[in-house]
């Protein structure tokens, strides 16, 4: 279990992050258009998977904006930001911010995603998000 700090408050993450070189845990996320994207869809493709608790938080917004900016220089790579937000909220944020190089996706239908990837917030100010 990893530990992170949110606004100076320590919190624990549930699950274990995959080790470099290990097989990626399976997932099926829901895109803003309500279609699914999963590990099988990305197999063989260069993929950057960014995980954030919610795009309604300033740090997660800033992180997504920075990835969007830098993703424009990645050739033949897919960049996905996964959050616990509803697909409609992800779509709204990406449209309002001009996010075009990062594809938003929700764990709406795969709530075990965060734990399998070791990024689910177990306790602290955003527990359960």
N, C-alpha and C positions, 0 to 999 in steps of 0.2 A: 504494500500500500504506500503510495506516494503522499507527500504533504505539500501543500501550496499555501500561499498567503493571499487573502482577499481584503484589501483596504486595511492591512496590518493585522488582520485576524487569521490565525492559522486554521486550516481545515484539511481534512483527509480526503483522499480520492479513493473510491471503491474500485476493486479490480486491479489488474496489473497491466501496465503498458507493454505492448509487444517489444521484444528485444530487436535491435537492428539485425536484419537478415532473416528474422523469423517470418513464418507465414502470417499474413494479415488475417485477423478474425473476420468472419463473415458478417455482413450487414446488409440491410435494405433500408435506405433513407427515402424520404418523400420530397421530391423537388417542388418548386414553387407552383408548377402547373399540375401538381398532384400525381404526376407519374413517378415511377420508382427508379432509383439508381442503386445498384448494389455492387458488391465485390466482383461478381461474375461479369457485369457490364464493363468493368474497368480492367479486367485481366489482360495483361500484355501491353497496357498503356502506361505512360508515365503519369502518375497522379500525385498531387499534393493534397493531403486531407488535413484541413484546419478545423479544430474543434473549439467551440466557444459555448459557454452556458446560454447566453442570450444576446441577440443583436440589439436589445433594448438597454444595454449597459455601455457606458462611454468607452471603456477599455476594449471591449469586444468590437465595437464599431470602429475604433481607431485601428485595431489589428486587421480587420477585414478590409478597410480602406487601403492599408499598406500592402496587404497581399494582392489586392486588385491592381494597385500601381505596379508592383513588381512582376505580377503574372504576365503582363503584356510583353515582357522580354523572354518568356519561356516559350520555346518552340515545341509544338506537338505535345504539350502537357495539359492535363485537365486539373483545375484547382477547384476544390469543393470546400465550402465552409459548412460544417454540420453544427446545428444548434438544437435546443429543445423548443425553439419558437414554432408556432404554427406556420405552415407554408405561406399563408396569406401575409403574415407579419414579415417573413423573410422577403417575399416579393415586394412589399411596400418599401422596406428599407433599401433593398437593392435598386429599385426604381428611383427613389428619392435621392440616393447618393451616387447614381450613375455607375453602379457596380456592374461591369460587363465582362470582366475577365475571370471572375470567381462565380461559381454556381452555388447558390444557396440550397441547403437541404435540411430537412427536419427529421428528428428521431421519433416523430409522432406515431408511427406504426411499428417502431423497433426500439422500445424503451430500454432494452437490454444493451443497446449499442455502447453507451458510455461506460458501463461496467466491463464489457468485453474488451474495450480499448483502454481501460484504466484511467478514464477521464471523468467519470461520474463523481460529482461532489457529494460526499457522504455526510458531512456535517459543516457547520459554519453558516455564513450569511446567505448563501445561495443553495443550500442543501435541497435536493430534490429537483433542481432545475436542470 
